[in-house]
């Protein structure tokens, strides 16, 4: 399974683990939100072992996300926008994934 990780995946789950059978993606904005020692260590180890991939969305996906947010009156921070935009890219590629 493919998981796109928001900051809450590690922030709200102290027992979170990166399972080898899955693929995990996040954005650089989300990665920078993992600041506690344990979260940062877990994320950096996952990155070093290729269990986690940092992938930032393209500007067009960010633009689409910002437009949809403006239309709906939704206010999101930059990290959340990056996760939604990355999800748009995965969906457009026909990938099945879960945002966690």
C-alpha positions as YAML, in Angstrom:
chain: A
units: angstrom
residues:
- id: 1
  name: UNK
  ca: [0.00, 0.00, 0.00]
- id: 2
  name: UNK
  ca: [1.11, 3.57, -0.62]
- id: 3
  name: UNK
  ca: [0.80, 6.02, 2.26]
- id: 4
  name: UNK
  ca: [1.14, 9.79, 1.99]
- id: 5
  name: UNK
  ca: [2.06, 10.99, 5.45]
- id: 6
  name: UNK
  ca: [0.88, 14.20, 7.02]
- id: 7
  name: UNK
  ca: [2.67, 15.44, 10.13]
- id: 8
  name: UNK
  ca: [-0.04, 13.93, 12.34]
- id: 9
  name: UNK
  ca: [0.98, 10.41, 11.29]
- id: 10
  name: UNK
  ca: [4.01, 10.63, 13.57]
- id: 11
  name: UNK
  ca: [2.84, 13.41, 15.90]
- id: 12
  name: UNK
  ca: [-0.30, 11.60, 17.07]
- id: 13
  name: UNK
  ca: [0.91, 8.01, 17.00]
- id: 14
  name: UNK
  ca: [3.86, 7.23, 19.25]
- id: 15
  name: UNK
  ca: [3.88, 3.62, 18.07]
- id: 16
  name: UNK
  ca: [4.01, 4.44, 14.35]
- id: 17
  name: UNK
  ca: [6.33, 2.20, 12.35]
- id: 18
  name: UNK
  ca: [7.39, 2.09, 8.73]
- id: 19
  name: UNK
  ca: [6.40, -1.35, 7.44]
- id: 20
  name: UNK
  ca: [8.59, -2.80, 4.69]
- id: 21
  name: UNK
  ca: [5.59, -4.00, 2.67]
- id: 22
  name: UNK
  ca: [4.38, -0.40, 2.21]
- id: 23
  name: UNK
  ca: [5.65, 2.73, 0.47]
- id: 24
  name: UNK
  ca: [5.63, 5.99, 2.39]
- id: 25
  name: UNK
  ca: [5.78, 9.50, 0.95]
- id: 26
  name: UNK
  ca: [5.73, 12.95, 2.49]
- id: 27
  name: UNK
  ca: [6.71, 16.48, 1.50]
- id: 28
  name: UNK
  ca: [9.62, 18.57, 2.70]
- id: 29
  name: UNK
  ca: [7.22, 20.91, 4.52]
- id: 30
  name: UNK
  ca: [5.76, 18.01, 6.50]
- id: 31
  name: UNK
  ca: [9.19, 16.51, 7.15]
- id: 32
  name: UNK
  ca: [10.26, 19.81, 8.71]
- id: 33
  name: UNK
  ca: [7.28, 19.65, 11.11]
- id: 34
  name: UNK
  ca: [8.64, 16.51, 12.78]
- id: 35
  name: UNK
  ca: [10.74, 18.27, 15.40]
- id: 36
  name: UNK
  ca: [10.71, 16.17, 18.54]
- id: 37
  name: UNK
  ca: [13.73, 13.92, 18.96]
- id: 38
  name: UNK
  ca: [11.79, 10.66, 18.56]
- id: 39
  name: UNK
  ca: [9.78, 11.82, 15.53]
- id: 40
  name: UNK
  ca: [12.82, 13.28, 13.82]
- id: 41
  name: UNK
  ca: [14.91, 10.18, 14.49]
- id: 42
  name: UNK
  ca: [12.18, 7.87, 13.17]
- id: 43
  name: UNK
  ca: [11.70, 9.97, 10.03]
- id: 44
  name: UNK
  ca: [15.43, 10.37, 9.35]
- id: 45
  name: UNK
  ca: [16.05, 6.64, 9.81]
- id: 46
  name: UNK
  ca: [13.17, 5.83, 7.46]
- id: 47
  name: UNK
  ca: [14.56, 8.27, 4.91]
- id: 48
  name: UNK
  ca: [18.07, 6.81, 5.19]
- id: 49
  name: UNK
  ca: [16.77, 3.25, 4.75]
- id: 50
  name: UNK
  ca: [14.56, 4.20, 1.76]
- id: 51
  name: UNK
  ca: [11.39, 3.42, 3.70]
- id: 52
  name: UNK
  ca: [10.31, 7.08, 3.33]
- id: 53
  name: UNK
  ca: [10.50, 9.27, 0.25]
- id: 54
  name: UNK
  ca: [10.29, 13.05, 0.33]
- id: 55
  name: UNK
  ca: [8.49, 14.23, -2.78]
- id: 56
  name: UNK
  ca: [7.32, 17.79, -3.23]
- id: 57
  name: UNK
  ca: [4.37, 18.44, -5.55]
- id: 58
  name: UNK
  ca: [4.80, 20.43, -8.73]
- id: 59
  name: UNK
  ca: [3.69, 24.08, -8.85]
- id: 60
  name: UNK
  ca: [0.64, 23.21, -10.98]
- id: 61
  name: UNK
  ca: [-0.68, 20.82, -8.32]
- id: 62
  name: UNK
  ca: [-0.18, 23.47, -5.67]
- id: 63
  name: UNK
  ca: [-2.02, 25.97, -7.86]
- id: 64
  name: UNK
  ca: [-4.94, 23.53, -8.32]
- id: 65
  name: UNK
  ca: [-5.07, 22.98, -4.56]
- id: 66
  name: UNK
  ca: [-5.06, 26.71, -3.82]
- id: 67
  name: UNK
  ca: [-7.83, 27.28, -6.38]
- id: 68
  name: UNK
  ca: [-10.03, 24.55, -4.87]
- id: 69
  name: UNK
  ca: [-9.42, 25.94, -1.39]
- id: 70
  name: UNK
  ca: [-10.38, 29.43, -2.55]
- id: 71
  name: UNK
  ca: [-13.56, 28.12, -4.19]
- id: 72
  name: UNK
  ca: [-14.63, 26.26, -1.07]
- id: 73
  name: UNK
  ca: [-13.44, 28.83, 1.46]
- id: 74
  name: UNK
  ca: [-11.04, 26.32, 2.98]
- id: 75
  name: UNK
  ca: [-7.95, 27.64, 4.73]
- id: 76
  name: UNK
  ca: [-4.94, 25.32, 4.85]
- id: 77
  name: UNK
  ca: [-1.37, 25.82, 5.93]
- id: 78
  name: UNK
  ca: [1.53, 25.28, 3.54]
- id: 79
  name: UNK
  ca: [2.26, 21.75, 4.77]
- id: 80
  name: UNK
  ca: [-1.38, 20.69, 4.34]
- id: 81
  name: UNK
  ca: [-1.49, 22.26, 0.88]
- id: 82
  name: UNK
  ca: [1.61, 20.29, -0.07]
- id: 83
  name: UNK
  ca: [-0.01, 17.01, 1.06]
- id: 84
  name: UNK
  ca: [-3.24, 17.70, -0.83]
- id: 85
  name: UNK
  ca: [-1.27, 18.70, -3.94]
- id: 86
  name: UNK
  ca: [0.86, 15.56, -3.74]
- id: 87
  name: UNK
  ca: [-2.33, 13.51, -3.40]
- id: 88
  name: UNK
  ca: [-3.66, 15.15, -6.57]
- id: 89
  name: UNK
  ca: [-0.54, 14.02, -8.41]
- id: 90
  name: UNK
  ca: [-0.84, 10.44, -7.17]
- id: 91
  name: UNK
  ca: [-4.53, 10.36, -8.12]
- id: 92
  name: UNK
  ca: [-3.78, 11.72, -11.60]
- id: 93
  name: UNK
  ca: [-1.21, 8.92, -12.06]
- id: 94
  name: UNK
  ca: [-3.89, 6.36, -11.16]
- id: 95
  name: UNK
  ca: [-2.16, 5.36, -7.93]
- id: 96
  name: UNK
  ca: [-4.14, 3.97, -5.02]
- id: 97
  name: UNK
  ca: [-3.03, 5.49, -1.74]
- id: 98
  name: UNK
  ca: [-4.08, 6.48, 1.75]
- id: 99
  name: UNK
  ca: [-3.34, 9.84, 3.35]
- id: 100
  name: UNK
  ca: [-2.38, 9.24, 6.91]
...
